[in-house]
C-alpha cells in the first residue's frame, strides 16, 4: 500500500512539472525572435510588471483537471466613451450660466461655500441698520459683514438710512477679515464703484465730454479731487482761465472737468484733469452768442472782473469790455479802485462796438446826468461858492465845484499881490471860497476869482 501511495504521488508531481513546462514554453514562444535572454535578476525585477491583460496565451492547461481553460483577453474589452452626451453638456453649461438672481438659497450657499478672500466681491442682505453703519448677512461666509457710511458714500453728509433699508441686497468688496476683537468682515461699496467707474473715466479721456468731481483739498501745485473713489489731480494752471492765487476756495466744491491724462503706475491709475479746458469751451460758446446779440448804445449790466490803472474790465454777457477811467465818472479820479470793486455789478452803456475785432468800449458816466447841463442856473455869475483846489498850471489853479465841473482861477485872480506860481498862495486839496465870474455850458468852462472874496 505504501508503494502504491508513493507511486501515485510521484505521478502527480510529474504531471505538475509537465503542466508548468507547458506554460513556460507557451510564454516563451510569444516573445519576439532574436531578443536576448534576460538575466535571472532582470527577469525577477520585471516579473511584477507583467499584467494579466498582457498575457499572450490563448489557453492554459489546468494541471489539476488536465483540461484546457479558455482565457478572456482584456485587449478586447469595449472602451467606455468618456465624453458626456450633448444634452448633459448643454444642461451643465446652462447651469454654469445661471445668474445669482435665478439661483435658490441652497445653490447660492453651494456657490459661495468657499473661504472668503481679501478683495472678493460678495453679496449679502442688510439685517441691521443705522445712519452710520449697516450689518450685512453674507452669503457663503461664516461671519456677517460690517459696512460703514465712509465706505458707501463720497458725501460726508449722507446717511445710510436714506440710502438703504433692512432686507436690501448689497454687493461689496471685502477689505478686512474678522480679527480678535471684531468678528465682522469689513466691507466697502466704494471699492466696487471704483472698479466699475474706471472704464467711465477712460471713456472720456481727451474728449470734450466732462465729469463732475468733488474737490477734496488744495495741495502744492494744484487741486486733488475724487470721482467715485478715483483720485484726480488738477494742476493749478488748469484750474481756471485766469491764474488763481487762492486754491482753497475750491475745497469741498463740485466742479466740471475734462480728463486729459491717464497712466497706469504700479497697479494704480494716475489721472490728470483740466477745468480750464471746459471753461474755455463754454466761454467761447457764450461769447459767440453775445457778439451776435450786443448792440451799440444798449445799456447792459456787467460784472467787474479786474481793475487796472487805466480802467476796469467789465464782463457783459460773457464778453469782456473796457471801461476807461475817463468813462467811470464825470469827475476826475486817481484810479478806478477808488470807485469800483472786483465782483460788483454795475450798469454800463455800450459806446463803441467792433464785432469784427471783438472789441467793446463801455461807459458809466454816459448814464449819469451831465453836470454841465444848466450850469448857468446852478452857478450864476457873481455867486460866492465853495470849491476844492485840484491842480495847478503855470497860468492858474483849477477849482472843483462838484464832480465833473472844474473852474479856472487865473493866476491874476489868485491874490491882490503879485503871484509867480499858484502854489505860493494855494494848497492842493484845500477848500476855499471863490466868486463865479462867468459860465459857458457849450464849452464847459467856468471862470473864478479868489481875490474877489478876500
C-alpha positions in Angstrom: 0.0 0.0 0.0 2.8 2.4 0.8 4.4 1.7 -2.5 1.2 2.4 -4.4 0.7 5.7 -2.5 4.3 6.8 -3.3 3.8 5.8 -6.9 0.6 7.9 -7.1 2.4 11.0 -5.6 5.2 10.6 -8.0 2.8 10.6 -10.9 1.1 13.8 -9.7 4.4 15.6 -9.3 5.4 14.6 -12.8 2.1 16.0 -14.2 2.6 19.2 -12.3 6.1 19.6 -13.7 4.8 18.9 -17.2 2.0 21.5 -16.9 4.4 24.1 -15.6 6.7 23.4 -18.5 3.9 23.8 -21.0 3.0 27.2 -19.6 6.6 28.4 -19.7 7.0 27.2 -23.3 3.8 29.0 -24.3 5.1 32.3 -22.8 8.5 31.9 -24.4 7.1 31.1 -27.8 5.3 34.5 -27.9 8.4 36.6 -27.3 10.0 38.4 -30.3 12.6 36.4 -32.2 16.2 37.5 -31.8 15.6 39.1 -28.3 18.4 38.4 -25.9 17.7 36.3 -22.9 17.3 38.3 -19.7 19.4 37.6 -16.8 17.6 35.9 -13.9 17.9 39.1 -11.9 16.3 41.1 -14.7 13.5 38.6 -15.0 12.9 38.7 -11.3 12.7 42.5 -11.4 10.5 42.6 -14.4 8.1 39.9 -13.2 5.9 42.2 -11.0 5.2 44.4 -14.1 3.6 41.6 -16.0 -0.2 42.3 -16.2 -2.9 39.7 -16.8 -4.2 41.5 -19.9 -0.7 41.5 -21.4 -0.5 37.7 -21.3 -0.4 36.4 -24.9 -1.7 32.9 -24.1 -4.8 31.8 -25.8 -5.2 28.8 -23.5 -3.7 27.3 -20.3 -3.9 23.7 -19.2 -5.2 23.2 -15.6 -2.8 20.7 -14.1 -5.4 19.6 -11.6 -8.1 18.9 -14.1 -6.0 18.2 -17.1 -8.3 20.3 -19.2 -7.9 23.4 -21.3 -9.2 26.7 -19.9 -10.2 29.5 -22.3 -8.9 32.9 -21.1 -10.6 36.2 -21.9 -8.3 38.8 -23.3 -8.6 42.3 -21.8 -7.4 43.7 -25.0 -10.9 43.2 -26.4 -12.9 44.8 -23.6 -15.1 47.5 -25.1 -13.9 51.0 -24.3 -16.2 53.4 -22.4 -16.8 56.7 -24.1 -15.6 59.4 -21.7 -17.5 62.1 -23.4 -20.8 63.1 -21.9 -23.9 63.2 -24.1 -24.6 66.5 -25.8 -27.8 67.0 -23.7 -25.8 66.5 -20.5 -23.2 69.0 -21.6 -25.8 71.6 -22.5 -27.5 71.2 -19.2 -24.2 71.7 -17.4 -23.4 74.8 -19.5 -26.8 76.3 -18.7 -26.3 75.6 -15.0 -23.0 77.4 -15.1 -24.6 80.5 -16.7 -27.3 80.8 -14.1 -27.2 84.2 -12.5 -27.4 84.7 -8.8 -30.9 86.0 -9.0 -32.1 82.8 -10.6 -30.5 80.5 -8.0 -32.1 79.1 -5.0 -30.6 79.8 -1.5 -29.2 76.3 -1.5 -27.5 76.9 -4.8 -26.2 80.2 -3.7 -24.8 78.6 -0.5 -23.1 76.0 -2.6 -21.7 78.6 -5.0 -20.2 80.7 -2.2 -19.2 77.9 0.1 -15.6 78.8 -0.2 -13.2 80.6 2.1 -13.8 84.4 1.8 -10.8 86.1 0.3 -9.5 89.6 0.7 -10.6 91.7 -2.2 -13.5 89.4 -3.0 -16.8 90.9 -4.1 -19.5 89.3 -2.1 -23.3 89.7 -1.8 -25.5 89.8 1.3 -28.6 91.3 2.9 -29.0 94.2 5.3 -30.1 92.8 8.7 -29.2 95.8 10.9 -29.0 99.5 10.1 -28.5 103.0 11.4 -27.3 106.3 10.0 -23.6 105.4 10.1 -23.3 101.6 9.9 -25.0 98.5 8.5 -24.7 94.8 9.3 -24.8 92.5 6.3 -25.6 88.8 6.4 -23.1 87.5 3.8 -23.9 84.6 1.5 -21.4 81.7 1.9 -19.5 83.2 4.8 -19.3 82.1 8.4 -19.4 85.7 9.7 -21.5 88.7 9.0 -20.1 91.9 7.3 -20.0 95.4 8.6 -20.5 98.4 6.2 -19.6 101.9 7.4 -21.0 105.1 5.8 -17.4 106.1 4.9 -17.2 103.0 2.6 -20.6 103.7 0.9 -20.8 107.4 0.1 -18.4 110.1 -1.0 -20.6 112.7 0.6 -20.0 113.2 4.4 -23.5 114.5 4.9 -25.2 111.3 3.6 -27.0 108.8 6.0 -27.2 105.1 5.4 -30.8 105.0 6.5 -31.6 107.3 3.5 -29.6 105.1 1.1 -30.8 101.6 2.0 -33.2 99.6 4.2 -33.3 96.3 6.0 -33.7 93.4 3.6 -31.9 95.2 0.7 -29.4 93.1 -1.2 -26.0 94.8 -1.4 -22.7 94.0 -3.2 -19.5 95.0 -1.6 -15.8 94.1 -1.5 -14.1 92.5 1.5 -11.3 94.8 2.7 -10.6 93.2 6.1 -11.1 89.8 7.7 -12.5 89.3 11.2 -9.9 89.9 13.9 -9.7 89.1 17.5 -11.9 91.9 18.8 -14.2 92.2 15.8 -15.9 89.1 14.3 -17.2 91.0 11.2 -15.8 91.2 7.7 -15.2 94.9 6.9 -16.8 95.7 3.6 -16.6 98.5 1.1 -19.1 99.5 -1.6 -16.8 102.4 -2.7 -14.2 99.9 -3.9 -16.8 98.2 -6.1 -17.8 101.6 -7.5 -14.1 102.4 -8.0 -13.6 99.4 -10.3 -16.8 100.0 -12.2 -16.0 103.7 -12.8 -12.5 103.2 -14.2 -13.9 102.5 -17.6 -16.2 105.5 -17.3 -13.1 107.8 -16.8 -11.2 106.2 -19.7 -14.2 106.6 -22.0 -13.9 110.5 -21.7 -10.1 110.7 -21.9 -9.1 113.5 -24.3 -12.7 114.2 -25.3 -15.0 117.2 -24.9 -17.2 115.2 -22.5 -16.9 116.3 -18.9 -17.4 114.6 -15.5 -18.3 116.2 -12.2 -15.8 115.7 -9.4 -15.7 116.9 -5.8 -12.5 118.8 -4.7 -11.1 117.4 -1.5 -8.2 119.7 -0.9 -5.7 122.2 -2.3 -2.2 120.9 -2.5 1.1 122.3 -3.7 0.7 122.8 -7.4 -3.0 122.2 -7.8 -6.2 120.5 -6.5 -7.0 117.0 -5.5 -10.5 115.8 -6.5 -12.3 112.5 -6.4 -14.7 110.8 -8.8 -16.3 107.6 -7.5 -13.2 106.7 -5.5 -10.7 107.7 -8.1 -8.1 110.4 -7.2 -7.8 113.1 -9.8 -5.1 115.8 -9.9 -5.9 119.2 -11.4 -2.7 121.3 -11.9 -3.0 125.0 -10.8 -2.6 126.1 -14.4 -5.7 124.1 -15.4 -8.0 125.3 -12.6 -9.3 128.5 -14.3 -8.9 130.6 -17.4 -7.1 133.2 -15.4 -4.4 132.4 -12.7 -5.8 131.7 -9.3 -3.8 132.7 -6.2 -6.0 131.1 -3.5 -6.9 127.5 -4.5 -8.5 126.7 -1.1 -11.7 128.5 -2.4 -12.4 125.3 -4.4 -12.2 122.9 -1.5 -15.5 121.0 -0.9 -17.0 122.2 -4.2 -18.1 120.1 -7.2 -16.5 121.1 -10.5 -16.8 120.0 -14.1 -13.6 118.8 -15.6 -12.1 117.1 -18.7 -9.8 114.1 -18.3 -6.6 114.9 -20.2 -4.2 112.2 -19.0 -4.5 108.6 -17.6 -1.4 106.5 -16.9 -1.1 103.1 -15.2 1.5 103.1 -12.4 2.2 100.1 -10.2 -1.3 98.8 -10.3 -3.0 102.1 -9.9 -4.1 104.7 -12.5 -2.7 108.3 -12.3 -5.4 110.7 -13.6 -4.9 114.3 -14.6 -7.8 116.7 -15.4 -8.4 120.2 -16.6 -11.2 122.6 -15.5 -9.8 125.3 -17.7 -10.4 123.4 -20.9 -14.1 123.1 -20.1 -14.3 126.8 -19.1 -12.7 127.9 -22.3 -15.1 125.9 -24.5 -18.0 127.2 -22.5 -16.7 130.8 -22.7 -16.3 130.6 -26.5 -19.9 129.4 -26.9 -21.2 132.2 -24.7 -19.0 134.9 -26.5 -20.2 133.8 -29.9 -23.8 134.2 -28.9 -23.1 137.6 -27.2 -21.4 139.1 -30.2 -24.4 138.3 -32.2 -26.8 140.0 -29.8 -24.9 143.0 -28.4 -25.8 146.4 -29.9 -24.1 149.8 -29.7 -26.0 152.3 -27.5 -27.5 149.5 -25.4 -27.4 149.6 -21.6 -26.2 146.4 -20.0 -25.4 145.1 -16.5 -21.9 143.9 -16.2 -19.6 142.4 -13.5 -16.2 144.0 -12.6 -13.7 141.3 -13.4 -10.4 143.1 -12.8 -9.0 146.6 -12.3 -6.0 148.4 -13.9 -4.6 151.9 -13.6 -6.2 152.9 -16.8 -9.6 151.5 -16.3 -11.7 148.4 -15.5 -12.7 145.2 -17.4 -16.4 144.6 -17.2 -17.9 141.2 -18.2 -21.0 141.8 -20.2 -22.9 138.6 -21.3 -19.6 136.7 -21.2 -17.7 139.3 -23.2 -15.0 141.5 -21.5 -15.4 145.2 -22.3 -13.1 148.1 -21.3 -14.4 150.8 -19.1 -11.8 153.5 -19.4 -11.0 155.6 -16.3 -12.3 158.7 -18.1 -15.7 157.0 -18.6 -16.2 156.0 -15.0 -17.5 159.3 -13.7 -17.7 162.9 -14.8 -15.3 163.9 -12.1 -11.6 163.1 -12.1 -10.5 160.1 -10.0 -6.9 159.0 -9.2 -7.5 155.3 -10.1 -10.5 153.0 -10.8 -10.2 151.2 -7.5 -11.3 154.4 -5.7 -14.7 153.9 -7.2 -15.1 150.2 -8.2 -14.5 146.8 -6.6 -13.9 143.5 -8.2 -17.0 141.4 -8.3 -19.6 144.2 -8.0 -22.2 144.6 -10.7 -22.6 148.0 -12.5 -24.7 149.5 -15.2 -22.8 150.4 -18.3 -23.6 151.8 -21.8 -22.0 150.4 -24.9 -20.4 153.4 -26.6 -18.4 151.5 -29.2 -18.8 148.0 -30.7 -16.3 146.3 -33.0 -17.7 142.9 -33.8 -15.0 142.1 -36.4 -12.1 142.6 -34.0 -14.3 141.8 -30.9 -13.7 145.0 -29.0 -16.2 146.5 -26.6 -16.0 150.0 -25.1 -18.2 150.9 -22.1 -19.2 154.0 -20.1 -20.7 154.6 -16.7 -20.7 158.3 -16.9 -22.9 158.2 -20.0 -25.7 157.0 -17.8 -25.1 159.9 -15.3 -26.6 163.3 -15.6 -24.2 165.8 -17.3 -23.2 168.2 -14.5 -22.6 171.0 -17.1 -26.3 170.9 -18.1 -27.9 174.2 -17.0 -24.6 175.3 -15.4 -25.6 179.0 -15.5 -28.6 178.3 -13.4 -26.6 176.3 -10.9 -23.7 178.7 -10.7 -24.9 182.2 -11.7 -22.4 185.0 -12.3 -21.4 186.8 -9.1 -22.3 183.9 -6.8 -19.9 183.0 -3.9 -19.4 179.2 -3.7 -17.0 176.7 -2.1 -14.5 174.8 -4.2 -11.6 172.4 -3.8 -8.2 173.1 -5.3 -7.4 170.1 -7.5 -4.4 171.0 -9.7 -2.1 173.8 -10.7 -0.8 175.1 -14.0 1.6 177.9 -15.0 -1.4 180.2 -15.7 -3.5 179.4 -12.7 -5.4 176.9 -10.5 -8.3 174.6 -11.2 -11.0 174.6 -8.5 -13.6 171.7 -8.4 -17.1 173.0 -7.8 -18.7 169.5 -8.0 -17.6 166.2 -9.6 -17.2 166.8 -13.3 -17.2 170.7 -13.0 -13.9 172.4 -12.6 -13.5 176.2 -12.8 -10.3 178.1 -13.6 -8.9 180.8 -11.3 -6.4 182.6 -13.4 -3.1 183.4 -11.7 -4.1 187.1 -11.8 -7.3 186.3 -9.8 -5.5 184.4 -7.0 -4.4 187.4 -4.9 -4.2 191.1 -4.8 -0.5 190.8 -4.5 1.7 189.6 -7.4 1.9 185.8 -7.7 4.6 184.0 -9.6 3.2 180.5 -9.0 -0.2 179.3 -7.8 1.5 177.1 -5.1 2.7 180.3 -3.4 -0.9 181.2 -2.2 -2.9 177.9 -2.6 -2.5 174.3 -1.4 -3.7 171.2 -3.3 -6.8 169.7 -1.7 -7.8 172.7 0.4 -11.3 174.1 0.3 -11.7 177.8 -0.5 -14.3 180.4 -1.3 -14.4 181.6 -4.9 -16.6 184.0 -6.9 -18.3 183.0 -10.2 -17.1 185.4 -12.9 -18.5 183.6 -16.0 -20.0 180.3 -17.2 -20.1 178.7 -20.6 -22.2 175.5 -20.9 -21.3 174.8 -24.5 -17.5 175.0 -24.0 -17.8 173.6 -20.4 -15.9 176.5 -18.9 -16.2 178.5 -15.6 -14.1 181.5 -14.7 -13.4 182.0 -11.0 -11.8 184.6 -8.7 -10.2 184.1 -5.4 -9.1 187.6 -4.7 -12.7 188.9 -5.2 -13.7 187.3 -1.9 -10.6 188.3 0.2 
